[in-house]
């Protein structure tokens, strides 16, 4: 299955592939009205506007560094996942979007292994049933996704950081796919590059996630970008990851839509490849 992921409300309504993801909420803090009949993406703790308006809401390290877009390694601001007011507003937003169909959650976890060490998180950990910091973080995110799943009428798709090595997602973000499986219908992994001058890593990561999730009844979607990649290169990459993914979706805008149409056409008519074992 092939499709598109876009913030363009016109493109998302066009017949480009079999599935469409619409970016309703961006990590910038910008929100758009969700569109019925497609999968609407909602940014969770990633919200640059919220932390610019009130930096104290940002997740922080033990040393006091906050998850702001001006900090090295952070391309957007991230709200602390235990902020109760933001959590309630976020769940209400997920419910509003989920009332019209499927939802994809982006930035659903902590912004790094060293976050969050704010006073509120420290208190909640200290009074929890957990002695292990990573276990508490994982439970915090699992509970959030569990509650989000009750707010969505259609499928719930969760975005995973592209690191399938066992235990790394849990340590980095508090996301444990195995714990999330009962509450979600699928996972989407972004494997994006500007031009994909090398491609071996794409197949390696896709295969890693397929092995990690192979025993579970969930879908695996892989997201590719299309900003400067040629048609031939995107077809080649897609064919490499097809054996592992239930769907491949392409980041698409007005400049790349013709490229993506052609890529999808060629991939649909190509002979399937076998996975590398």
C-alpha positions, 0 to 999 in steps of 0.5 A: 500500500502506498500513499502520501503525508502532507499539510496541503489540504488540496493534495490530501483529497486527491487520489494519490495512492491508497492512504493519506495522512494530513498534518492537522497539528504541527510541532510549530504549534500551528493547528488546522481543521482535521479532514474527514476520511483520512488519517489526521496527524496530531503533534503531542508534546512537540509544541514550539509555540507553547514553550515559547509562550511559557518556557517553564512548560518545556521538559528539562534535564537534571542540569536545567537545560530545557527542550527548546528549539534553540538548544542543540539537537532540538528542532522544536520545543517539547512540553513536559509530558506530565504537565496536567493542563497541557495533557488535558488539552491535548487529549481533548484535541485528540478526541475532537480530531478522533471523532471524525476518523483515524489519528496519527500521534507525532512526538508522543514521548519524552524528547530524549533520555535525559528528560524530564527532570522537572520538579513535578516529574521528580515528585511523581516518580518519587511517589510512584510504585516504580524504583526504576526511572526508565520504567516510570517514564515508560508507564507515563507515556503508555498511560497517555497513549492508552487514554488517547486510544479511548478518544479515537473512533478510528485507528490510532497510529503512533510515530516511533523514533527510527531506532529499532534496537531493542530497548533504545526507544524505551530509554530515549523516549519512554515509548515501548512498542510492546507495551503500546500494542494493546492500545494502537492499530499501527506504528509509523516510522519516518526514515527521511532524507534529502536525496537518499544518496545512500539507501542501505540504512533505510532497508536496515531500519525497516527490517529491524522494526519488522522483526521487532513488531513481527509477532504483534497484530499491528501495522508498520508504516514507513515514511519517506521524504521526496524533497530532492530524491529522483523518481528512480531512487525513490522507487528503488528505496520503496522496493527495498522496504516493501517486504517489511512494511504494510504501507509506504507513505511519502512526504508530499507537497505541490513541488513533488506531487508529480514525482510521487504519483509516478513513484507509486505507479511504478511500484504498483506495477513492479515485481515484488522483492523478497526480504533480506534475511 
